[in-house]
Amino acid sequence: MSNGKYGRSVSIIGVGVTKLGDVRTTPEIKDFSEKELYAAAAIEAMEDAGIDACDIDAFYVGMSG
């Protein structure tokens, strides 16, 4: 499989998720900004993968609502 313009293949190595709910009322995420929700999930994904931020070349963040 060709990986197009990238010099190597892409790997998914960890996953993280924040508590689902409403940032106005759910205690675990109350008053969190969108950036804080992304950061919490990213930290969890790095812990899941057993890596540090310096090990990451690029990342993708997705959100559903």
DSSP file (Angstrom, degrees, kcal/mol; ACC not computed):
  #  RESIDUE AA STRUCTURE BP1 BP2  ACC     N-H-->O    O-->H-N    N-H-->O    O-->H-N    TCO  KAPPA ALPHA  PHI   PSI    X-CA   Y-CA   Z-CA
    1    1 A M              0   0    0      0, 0.0     2,-0.2     0, 0.0     0, 0.0   0.000 360.0 360.0 360.0 129.7    0.0    0.0    0.0
    2    2 A S        -     0   0    0      1,-0.1     3,-0.1     7,-0.0     0, 0.0  -0.498 360.0-156.4 -74.3 141.5    1.4    3.4   -1.0
    3    3 A N    >   -     0   0    0      1,-0.3     3,-1.8     3,-0.2     5,-0.2   0.096  28.9-147.0-106.4  22.9    1.7    6.0    1.8
    4    4 A G  T 3   -     0   0    0      1,-0.3    -1,-0.3     3,-0.1     0, 0.0  -0.214  68.7  -4.1  58.4-128.8    1.6    8.9   -0.7
    5    5 A K  T 3  S+     0   0    0     -3,-0.1     2,-0.3     2,-0.0    -1,-0.3   0.544 111.7  95.7 -79.7  -7.2    3.6   12.0    0.3
    6    6 A Y  S <  S-     0   0    0     -3,-1.8    -3,-0.2     1,-0.1     4,-0.1  -0.619  71.7-138.2 -88.2 145.8    4.6   10.6    3.7
    7    7 A G  S    S+     0   0    0     -2,-0.3     2,-0.3     2,-0.1    -1,-0.1   0.563  84.0  16.4 -78.4  -9.4    8.0    8.8    4.1
    8    8 A R  S    S-     0   0    0     -5,-0.2    -2,-0.1     0, 0.0     2,-0.0  -0.958  90.4 -82.4-154.3 170.2    6.6    6.1    6.3
    9    9 A S        -     0   0    0     -2,-0.3     2,-0.4     1,-0.1    -2,-0.1  -0.258  42.6-114.0 -75.3 166.1    3.3    4.5    7.3
   10   10 A V        -     0   0    0     -4,-0.1     2,-0.4     2,-0.0    -1,-0.1  -0.806  27.9-161.5-101.7 141.2    1.0    5.9   10.0
   11   11 A S        -     0   0    0     -2,-0.4     2,-0.6     0, 0.0     0, 0.0  -0.972  15.2-146.6-125.3 138.9    0.4    4.0   13.2
   12   12 A I        +     0   0    0     -2,-0.4     3,-0.1     1,-0.1    -2,-0.0  -0.920  30.2 162.8 -98.0 119.7   -2.4    4.3   15.8
   13   13 A I        +     0   0    0     -2,-0.6     2,-0.3     1,-0.3    -1,-0.1   0.535  52.3  16.9-121.3  -7.7   -0.8    3.5   19.1
   14   14 A G        -     0   0    0     35,-0.1     2,-0.4    34,-0.0    -1,-0.3  -0.993  53.9-152.6-161.3 159.0   -3.0    4.8   21.9
   15   15 A V        +     0   0    0     -2,-0.3     2,-0.3    30,-0.3    33,-0.2  -0.995  12.1 176.3-139.6 145.0   -6.5    6.0   22.6
   16   16 A G        -     0   0    0     -2,-0.4     2,-0.3    31,-0.1    25,-0.2  -0.985   4.0-173.3-144.3 153.7   -8.0    8.4   25.2
   17   17 A V        -     0   0    0     -2,-0.3     2,-0.2    23,-0.2     3,-0.1  -0.997  17.2-134.2-147.3 144.0  -11.4    9.7   25.9
   18   18 A T        -     0   0    0     -2,-0.3     2,-0.1     1,-0.1    11,-0.1  -0.548  46.3 -78.5 -91.3 164.7  -12.8   12.3   28.3
   19   19 A K        -     0   0    0     -2,-0.2     2,-0.3     9,-0.1    -1,-0.1  -0.395  50.9-123.7 -58.9 132.9  -15.9   11.8   30.4
   20   20 A L        +     0   0    0     -2,-0.1     2,-0.3    -3,-0.1    -1,-0.1  -0.600  63.6  79.9 -81.0 143.2  -19.0   12.2   28.3
   21   21 A G  S    S-     0   0    0     -2,-0.3     2,-0.5     8,-0.1     0, 0.0  -0.987  81.6 -45.7 157.2-162.2  -21.5   14.8   29.4
   22   22 A D    >>  -     0   0    0     -2,-0.3     4,-3.4     1,-0.1     3,-1.3  -0.905  35.4-144.0-107.3 125.2  -22.3   18.5   29.5
   23   23 A V  T 34 S+     0   0    0     -2,-0.5     8,-3.3     1,-0.3     9,-0.2   0.591 101.2  57.5 -66.9  -7.7  -19.4   20.9   30.5
   24   24 A R  T 34 S+     0   0    0      6,-0.2    -1,-0.3     7,-0.1     6,-0.1   0.739 127.0   9.0 -88.7 -24.9  -22.0   23.0   32.3
   25   25 A T  T <4 S+     0   0    0     -3,-1.3    -2,-0.2     4,-0.0     5,-0.1   0.639  94.0 100.1-132.4 -21.8  -23.2   20.3   34.6
   26   26 A T    >X  -     0   0    0     -4,-3.4     3,-1.4     1,-0.2     4,-0.8  -0.621  62.5-145.0 -77.0 117.5  -21.1   17.1   34.5
   27   27 A P  G >4 S+     0   0    0      0, 0.0     3,-0.7     0, 0.0    -1,-0.2   0.839  93.0  55.0 -53.9 -42.1  -18.8   17.3   37.6
   28   28 A E  G 34 S+     0   0    0      1,-0.2    -9,-0.1    -3,-0.0    -5,-0.1   0.743 125.3  23.0 -66.7 -23.4  -15.8   15.6   36.0
   29   29 A I  G X4 S+     0   0    0     -3,-1.4     3,-2.2    -7,-0.2    -1,-0.2   0.207  84.5 149.5-126.6  13.7  -15.6   18.0   33.1
   30   30 A K  T << S-     0   0    0     -4,-0.8    -6,-0.2    -3,-0.7    -7,-0.1  -0.281  77.6  -0.6 -58.0 128.6  -17.5   21.0   34.5
   31   31 A D  T 3  S+     0   0    0     -8,-3.3    -1,-0.3     1,-0.2     2,-0.2   0.583  92.1 149.7  67.9  14.8  -16.2   24.3   33.0
   32   32 A F    <   -     0   0    0     -3,-2.2    -1,-0.2    -9,-0.2     2,-0.1  -0.542  40.7-134.7 -72.8 141.4  -13.6   22.5   30.8
   33   33 A S     >  -     0   0    0     -2,-0.2     4,-2.0     1,-0.1     5,-0.2  -0.434  27.6-103.3 -84.4 169.7  -12.8   24.3   27.6
   34   34 A E  H  > S+     0   0    0      1,-0.2     4,-2.4     2,-0.2     5,-0.2   0.899 124.1  52.9 -60.3 -40.7  -12.5   22.4   24.3
   35   35 A K  H  > S+     0   0    0      1,-0.2     4,-2.6     2,-0.2    -1,-0.2   0.888 107.5  51.0 -62.8 -39.6   -8.7   22.6   24.5
   36   36 A E  H  > S+     0   0    0      2,-0.2     4,-2.3     1,-0.2    -1,-0.2   0.870 109.3  50.5 -67.3 -36.4   -8.8   21.1   28.0
   37   37 A L  H  X S+     0   0    0     -4,-2.0     4,-2.0     2,-0.2    -2,-0.2   0.926 112.2  47.3 -65.1 -44.5  -11.0   18.2   26.8
   38   38 A Y  H  X S+     0   0    0     -4,-2.4     4,-2.6     1,-0.2    -2,-0.2   0.927 112.2  50.1 -60.1 -46.0   -8.6   17.5   24.0
   39   39 A A  H  X S+     0   0    0     -4,-2.6     4,-2.6     1,-0.2     5,-0.2   0.901 108.6  51.4 -62.5 -42.4   -5.6   17.7   26.3
   40   40 A A  H  X S+     0   0    0     -4,-2.3     4,-2.0     1,-0.2    -1,-0.2   0.915 113.1  45.3 -61.8 -43.0   -7.1   15.3   28.8
   41   41 A A  H  X S+     0   0    0     -4,-2.0     4,-2.3     2,-0.2    -2,-0.2   0.882 112.3  52.0 -67.5 -38.4   -7.8   12.7   26.0
   42   42 A A  H  X S+     0   0    0     -4,-2.6     4,-2.3     2,-0.2    -2,-0.2   0.910 109.3  49.1 -65.2 -42.4   -4.3   13.2   24.5
   43   43 A I  H  X S+     0   0    0     -4,-2.6     4,-2.3     1,-0.2    -1,-0.2   0.918 111.8  49.3 -62.7 -43.3   -2.6   12.6   27.9
   44   44 A E  H  X S+     0   0    0     -4,-2.0     4,-2.5    -5,-0.2   -29,-0.2   0.894 110.1  51.5 -62.6 -39.9   -4.7    9.5   28.4
   45   45 A A  H  X S+     0   0    0     -4,-2.3     4,-2.0     2,-0.2   -30,-0.3   0.893 109.5  49.4 -65.2 -40.0   -3.8    8.3   24.9
   46   46 A M  H  X>S+     0   0    0     -4,-2.3     5,-2.2     2,-0.2     4,-1.2   0.905 111.8  48.5 -65.7 -40.0   -0.1    8.8   25.5
   47   47 A E  H  <5S+     0   0    0     -4,-2.3     3,-0.3     1,-0.2    -2,-0.2   0.908 110.4  51.9 -64.0 -41.0   -0.4    6.9   28.8
   48   48 A D  H  <5S+     0   0    0     -4,-2.5    -2,-0.2     1,-0.2    -1,-0.2   0.868 114.1  43.3 -61.0 -37.7   -2.3    4.1   27.0
   49   49 A A  H  <5S-     0   0    0     -4,-2.0    -1,-0.2    -5,-0.1    -2,-0.2   0.621 108.4-125.0 -84.3 -14.7    0.5    3.9   24.4
   50   50 A G  T  <5 +     0   0    0     -4,-1.2     2,-0.3    -3,-0.3    -3,-0.2   0.860  68.6 120.7  72.0  36.0    3.3    4.1   27.0
   51   51 A I      < -     0   0    0     -5,-2.2    -1,-0.3    -6,-0.1     2,-0.3  -0.807  57.2-126.9-127.0 167.5    4.9    7.1   25.3
   52   52 A D    >   -     0   0    0     -2,-0.3     3,-2.0    -3,-0.1     4,-0.2  -0.714  35.3-104.5-107.2 163.6    5.9   10.7   26.1
   53   53 A A  G >  S+     0   0    0      1,-0.3     3,-1.7    -2,-0.3    -1,-0.1   0.829 118.8  64.1 -56.9 -33.4    5.0   13.8   24.1
   54   54 A C  G 3  S+     0   0    0      1,-0.3    -1,-0.3     3,-0.0    -3,-0.0   0.654  93.9  63.1 -67.9 -13.3    8.5   14.0   22.7
   55   55 A D  G <  S+     0   0    0     -3,-2.0     2,-0.5     2,-0.0    -1,-0.3   0.518  85.1  94.8 -84.8  -6.4    7.9   10.6   21.0
   56   56 A I    <   +     0   0    0     -3,-1.7     3,-0.1    -4,-0.2    -3,-0.0  -0.757  43.4 177.8 -97.4 126.8    5.1   12.0   18.8
   57   57 A D  S    S-     0   0    0     -2,-0.5     2,-0.3     1,-0.4    -1,-0.2   0.811  75.4 -13.1 -88.5 -36.7    5.8   13.3   15.3
   58   58 A A        -     0   0    0      2,-0.0    -1,-0.4     0, 0.0     2,-0.3  -0.973  64.3-162.4-159.1 159.4    2.2   14.2   14.5
   59   59 A F        -     0   0    0     -2,-0.3     2,-0.4    -3,-0.1    -3,-0.0  -0.971  11.2-142.6-147.5 163.1   -1.3   13.6   15.9
   60   60 A Y        -     0   0    0     -2,-0.3     2,-0.5     2,-0.0    -2,-0.0  -0.994  12.5-163.2-128.1 133.8   -4.9   13.7   15.0
   61   61 A V        -     0   0    0     -2,-0.4     2,-0.3     2,-0.0   -23,-0.0  -0.971   9.8-177.3-118.5 130.3   -7.7   14.8   17.4
   62   62 A G        -     0   0    0     -2,-0.5     2,-0.4   -24,-0.1    -2,-0.0  -0.897   4.0-169.9-124.3 156.4  -11.3   14.0   16.7
   63   63 A M        -     0   0    0     -2,-0.3     2,-0.4     0, 0.0    -2,-0.0  -0.997   5.4-167.5-146.6 138.4  -14.5   14.9   18.6
   64   64 A S              0   0    0     -2,-0.4    -2,-0.0     1,-0.1     0, 0.0  -0.931 360.0 360.0-122.5 152.8  -18.1   13.9   18.3
   65   65 A G              0   0    0     -2,-0.4    -1,-0.1     0, 0.0     0, 0.0   0.405 360.0 360.0-141.2 360.0  -20.9   15.6   20.0
